[in-house]
Amino acid sequence: MRKKANRKTESNWNRTREEREDARRTSKKELVVESLKLPKDSLLGASILTLTGNTEVFVENYKGIIEYNSQMILLQGKTCKIQICGKRLNIVYYTNEDMKISGFVESVRYFM
């Protein structure tokens, strides 16, 4: 058991001070949001993706479009990057808060 605890401690110390403080802040925010039963998406800045079958994607809470072509759309979310891959992808509309993507969606990936 001690070996597992030491590995955990070591990996925590390998992170930079900023990373440790950021993780601590995030966990405190999450605890408050969960205990008050508040919506996580608006308070934590989480992106919301709603897929309608494999032909439409509605994206909410994103910052911007990084890359866009008919086979891949890469978006900057507030907390991560979102990659939507498929065929004949098209951004139907977008505003500062949401967008609609149509086409044949094959995959959705999140990157830190």
C-alpha positions as CSV (number, residue, x, y, z in Angstrom):
1,M,0.0,0.0,0.0
2,R,2.8,2.4,0.8
3,K,4.2,2.1,-2.7
4,K,0.9,3.2,-4.3
5,A,0.7,6.2,-1.9
6,N,4.3,7.2,-2.7
7,R,3.6,7.1,-6.5
8,K,0.6,9.3,-6.0
9,T,2.6,11.8,-4.0
10,E,5.4,11.7,-6.5
11,S,3.2,12.4,-9.5
12,N,1.6,15.3,-7.6
13,W,5.0,16.8,-6.9
14,N,6.0,16.5,-10.6
15,R,3.3,19.0,-11.5
16,T,4.2,22.6,-11.4
17,R,2.9,24.8,-8.6
18,E,0.5,26.5,-11.0
19,E,-1.0,23.2,-12.1
20,R,-1.5,22.1,-8.5
21,E,-3.1,25.4,-7.6
22,D,-5.3,25.3,-10.7
23,A,-6.5,21.8,-9.8
24,R,-7.2,22.8,-6.3
25,R,-9.3,25.9,-7.5
26,T,-11.2,23.7,-9.9
27,S,-12.1,21.1,-7.3
28,K,-13.3,23.8,-4.9
29,K,-15.5,25.3,-7.6
30,E,-16.9,21.9,-8.5
31,L,-17.7,21.2,-4.9
32,V,-19.6,24.4,-4.5
33,V,-21.5,23.9,-7.8
34,E,-22.4,20.3,-6.9
35,S,-23.4,21.1,-3.3
36,L,-25.7,24.0,-4.4
37,K,-27.1,21.9,-7.3
38,L,-26.3,24.7,-9.8
39,P,-25.9,24.1,-13.5
40,K,-22.2,23.1,-14.2
41,D,-22.2,24.3,-17.8
42,S,-22.8,27.9,-17.1
43,L,-20.8,28.2,-13.9
44,L,-17.7,26.1,-14.9
45,G,-17.7,27.2,-18.5
46,A,-18.2,23.7,-19.9
47,S,-19.0,23.3,-23.5
48,I,-22.3,21.5,-24.4
49,L,-22.6,19.4,-27.5
50,T,-25.9,18.1,-28.6
51,L,-25.9,15.5,-31.4
52,T,-29.0,14.8,-33.3
53,G,-28.3,11.3,-34.8
54,N,-25.1,11.5,-36.8
55,T,-26.1,14.4,-39.0
56,E,-26.3,17.5,-36.7
57,V,-24.2,18.9,-33.8
58,F,-25.2,21.9,-31.7
59,V,-22.3,23.4,-29.8
60,E,-22.8,25.9,-26.9
61,N,-20.2,27.7,-24.8
62,Y,-17.3,27.7,-27.2
63,K,-14.6,30.4,-27.7
64,G,-13.8,30.2,-31.4
65,I,-13.1,28.2,-34.5
66,I,-9.5,27.0,-34.9
67,E,-9.7,25.0,-38.1
68,Y,-12.6,24.3,-40.5
69,N,-12.9,22.1,-43.6
70,S,-15.4,19.6,-45.0
71,Q,-13.8,16.7,-43.1
72,M,-12.8,18.2,-39.7
73,I,-13.9,21.2,-37.5
74,L,-11.6,22.1,-34.6
75,L,-13.1,24.4,-31.9
76,Q,-11.6,26.1,-28.9
77,G,-13.9,25.4,-26.0
78,K,-13.6,27.3,-22.7
79,T,-11.8,24.4,-21.0
80,C,-10.6,22.2,-23.9
81,K,-10.4,21.8,-27.7
82,I,-13.2,20.0,-29.5
83,Q,-12.6,18.1,-32.8
84,I,-15.5,17.0,-34.9
85,C,-14.6,14.6,-37.8
86,G,-16.8,13.4,-40.6
87,K,-17.8,14.0,-44.2
88,R,-19.4,17.0,-45.8
89,L,-19.3,19.0,-42.6
90,N,-20.7,22.4,-42.8
91,I,-21.2,25.2,-40.3
92,V,-24.9,26.2,-40.8
93,Y,-24.7,29.2,-38.5
94,Y,-22.6,30.5,-35.6
95,T,-22.9,33.2,-33.0
96,N,-20.7,34.2,-30.0
97,E,-22.4,31.6,-27.9
98,D,-23.5,28.7,-30.1
99,M,-23.3,27.0,-33.5
100,K,-24.9,24.4,-35.6
101,I,-22.9,21.9,-37.7
102,S,-24.5,19.6,-40.3
103,G,-23.0,16.7,-42.3
104,F,-22.1,13.1,-41.6
105,V,-20.5,13.1,-38.1
106,E,-18.1,10.2,-37.5
107,S,-16.4,11.2,-34.3
108,V,-16.2,13.9,-31.6
109,R,-12.9,14.2,-29.6
110,Y,-11.9,16.4,-26.7
111,F,-8.3,17.6,-26.2
112,M,-6.8,19.4,-23.2
